[in-house]
């Protein structure tokens, strides 16, 4: 009997890898230019509850203007140096998708509309840093960024005389910053980039402290700051030695079958000279305009990629290790991983599944990723405080 039991155990162990492989092969990945749709009931979802979730998303459209220049002023107009320097376009209707087991089972609004996605851009940025680590372009996230940098010449065809050169990771504080603290928004990077000082982004109410703020030890204090994100984008551009939109297209967007309609913008003044060529350093969000302009289908494809731990139809585009790191809580903010992987927690997404995460941008623009349920939700232009309600309703509709 013992020999028989041992034989059965060995046989099961032998079959497990094949079962896992077949399970991966059974997962549906939409090909380029097409995405299969399933009736909710045939997918095993409760149609009535799912329809209720869609109605909820539409009814809870953000109250901010559709004129995004006006919205930008409402959100950031009281900040110093708040003027937009990147493109802004008007937004459309509240829009979204529910992707269950790889198939679209619900959609609303206009998912084909290419619109600004604000800080969801940060997830694309951190992903490119991750691929640079996977490829060995960055040896470790615990390396200092300064070790990968050199003086950067700004591109200004109208300049007279010697060109301006910047060193964003020089100085007593910045020279100590690692890729990890930059990714976790715990760097406390200091300086001015593209005309925006770090202290001018979401500054303290007491203006007397703007220029005398406390300097924090890297890794100890979390602060959401787009100037620092843009410094990371510049550093990633130097590491890749090419424009980040080109890297994103070849490494992620083409392999996952995304459309050709998305664009990743920088600012009118964020141009550098790289290998003798003018290159725009893109932004990590829409705080001052720019960032990713993308449709909801392409957002959902990216969400599906991260759900599958960086694997797309058998091809590992991002290492599983990187996705694990990106979804590991930051000590100074347990609700945040690598930008812009938000981890569900009590104050924000109380009804999210364990192990789920959300790519979040202002608007709100969200990609909710739930590996346990094989579920992705994209929602655009929904009230911040309605995101949890939408997720709760969709989760109630699926097994």
PyMOL commands that set and color helices and strands:
alter all, ss='L'
color gray80, all
select helices_A, chain A and resi 2-26+47-59+68-76+118-135+145-148+174-176+179-183+198-200+207-209+226-240+244-253+296-307+320-326+371-373+384-397
alter helices_A, ss='H'
color red, helices_A
select strands_A, chain A and resi 95-100+103-108+115-116+152-153+165-166+192-193+196-197+263-274+277-282+291-294+311-312+315-316+341-343+357-361+365-370+375-380
alter strands_A, ss='S'
color yellow, strands_A
deselect
rebuild
show_as cartoon
